[in-house]
Structure formats: structure tokens, C-alpha cells
Amino acid sequence: MAEDSDLEKTEEPTGRRLEQAREEGQVPHSRELGTFLVLMVAAAAFWTMGSWFMQRSMVIARKAFSIDPEFAHEPDLMLVRLADVSLDALLVFSPLIFLLVLAAILPPFFLNAWVFSTKALVPNLKRMNPLSGIARMFSWNSLMELGKAVLKAGLVGGIAVLLIWKERDEIFGLLAEPLEVGLAHAGNLVAFSFIILVATLAIVVAADVPFQLWQYFDKLKMTKEEVKQEMKEMMGDPHVKGRIRSLQMQAARKRMMAAVPQANVIVTNPTHFAVALSYQAGMSAPKVVAKGTGVIALKIREIANQHAVPILEAPPLARALNKHAPLDAEIPSALYNAVAEVLAYVFQLANWRQTGGVYPVPPRDLPVPPELVPEAV
């Protein structure tokens, strides 16, 4: 049962899944929204600019159908005349064309679905499979689209019938009006009816847009196993991350061990802790170049013996340095005095090795603040 639940698509799509879908050209879209915007813009343009379109169209029509013997006998001049008339018509209707193109582009912005993806243009032979096409014809989505089309046709047709019935007196009254008055009156009736019919599509859009969004996100839902796999890919496989962390620690340990021969002294616990200190002229304070416990501490001691680096047993100081002094950082100011005594001993030891004399006495009871000393291991 647990395996079955893991295979069910019950999880909401992650941000990465949505981004991958956008890259493949899969975005929510609503044909009804696009149709509504284009028709509404066309209706508004004709309602506000219809008289101007009519006047300019009549001027172009008179110009186009006027008879000029010069043009009638010269085919080349007729083509020039046709080009002039076509350009005039294009200039007249260019505002309408611009608004319609803008209305056709806007719908993806309302759905946050504007994307350019070349993957959607790649030919897919699976789409040409006749069996798949037949399956899509009788799919749940096709039945939903058929139901929407029937409801839309019924709604628009019903509103159209009501408008015609309501305006029947004015429609029949057009027969008794003069030609120019009747044409203007008819134009107003058509424009008004067109706007009302387009406005009814807002009901269809209000139902279709939420449905398309729900269908889009439902299609991209993921199984629990897919979510886990994606998290592994994003965050990294724990086994791989552990291996990388192990390699990084090994590399850091090698760099640390390479710094031990340049240290001035190794402070030990004596075996559980080992901290390598270095101090050169110009440094504001001694620096910890290597430290560790257990096996690492023994390795530090081994390398120090190989390179004749002095080793001093000072358990409280070793534990305090290991606890409070970061690697490759200066020691805490509270340990300056204790470390100063250690370095003084180291310099005395170096001088004894060169000139001989009395062997220096290792420092005891170093001034290490008790609050910095962790419990002994």
C-alpha cells in the first residue's frame, strides 16, 4: 500500500518542475480568454471609431470605383492606382490592426505564461500517431472542450435571440428610414449587439481560466518518489555529499600536516591533543597552523619529531588552544601570556642547541584562564 501511495501523483509541482515545463513550452493557456480579448477590442474599436472608419471607407471606395479613361487604357497605371488604394485602406485600418495584434499577444501575460521555447518547435512523431489522435478525440479533455463549446454556443445564441426579440421593432423600422439614416441606425444596432454578445463571453472566460489553471497544475503534479528524487538532485545525494566532504577533509588535513614542519612548537596533552603554533617577525600574535585529537594528534607529533620541532607537554594550554583557537587564526588574547612563556622556552631551546650551556627548563603552571580549559579527556 505504501508503494502504491508513492506512485500516485498527489504532490503539488515544485518550482523546478514548473520551470522545466516552461522550458519545454508547457504553459497554461485559455483560448476563451484570447477570443474574448480580441473580440472585445474589435467591438470597442468599432463602437468608438466606427463612424470614422465608415467615412474613410466611403472616400476610399469612391476613389477606387471612380472611372478615369487614362487608368482604364493603361494597365500599369491601374496597378499603381490599386497600390495607392490598398495603402490608404491599410493606413485607415492600421489602428484597428494594431489593437487586435496587441489583444492577441496579451492573454499569456494575464496567465503568467509568456515564454519562448524552441523545444516546442521540435517535430514530435508521436503527435502524428493516428491511434494517439483517436485517443485524444475521446479523452476526458476532449469531452470537456465539447461541453464548453455547447454551453458557449447555447449562451451566445440565447443572448442573440433575446437581443433580436428586444430590438425587433427597431429592426423592422429600418425599412421606413432613408438610406443614409437607416445605414447609420443599423450600424449602431449591430455594434451594440456585438458588444453585448462579446460581453457574455466574460462568463465563459470566468469559468474557463480557473479550470485551465487547475488542469495545468493537476497535470504537473508529482509522486512522492519524484519529489524525493528531485530533492536529491537539487541538494545532492547524501552519499555523494559525504564522499565529497570526506575528500575535502582529507585535502585540508594534508595541507595542515604540511604546515607542521614550519611550526615553532607543538603543545600537547600529551597524547590526546596536539596544537602546532607558529610565530614569525611581523605577526601581531602567534598563529595555530595545525591541531587535532586522537590519531591526528599522534600524526602531528610524528611529523614534529621527524623535523625536530619542539614538543611541549602542557595539557591545560593544549586543551584551551584546541577548543578556542581556530585553525589558521591567531590565538585568543586571553592566552597571550601562556603562549609567550612557551615561545620564550622555544627560543631558549634553539639558542641552547646552537651554543650549548644550561638546558632550559620547560615552563610549568602556565597562566591559562580556568574558564578556557575544557574538561580533560
Secondary structure, DSSP 8 states (H G I E B T S, - for coil): -HHHHHHSEEE---HHHHHHHHHTT-----HHHHHHHHHHHHHHHHHHHHHHHHHHHHHHHHHHH---HHHHT-HHHHHHHHHHHHHHHHHHHHHHHHHHHHHHHSHHHHTT-----SGGGS--GGGG-HHHHHHHHTSHHHHHHHHHHHHHHHHHHHHHHHHHHHTHHHHHHGGGS-HHHHHHHHHHHHHHHHHHHHHHHHHHHHHHHHHHHHHHHHHT-EEHHHHHHHHHHHH--HHHHHHHHHHHHHHHHHHHHHHGGG-SEEEESSSSEEEEEE--TT-SS-EEEEEEETHHHHHHHHHHHHTT--EEE-HHHHHHHHHH--TTSB--GGGHHHHHHHHHHHHHHHHHHHH--S------S----GGG-----
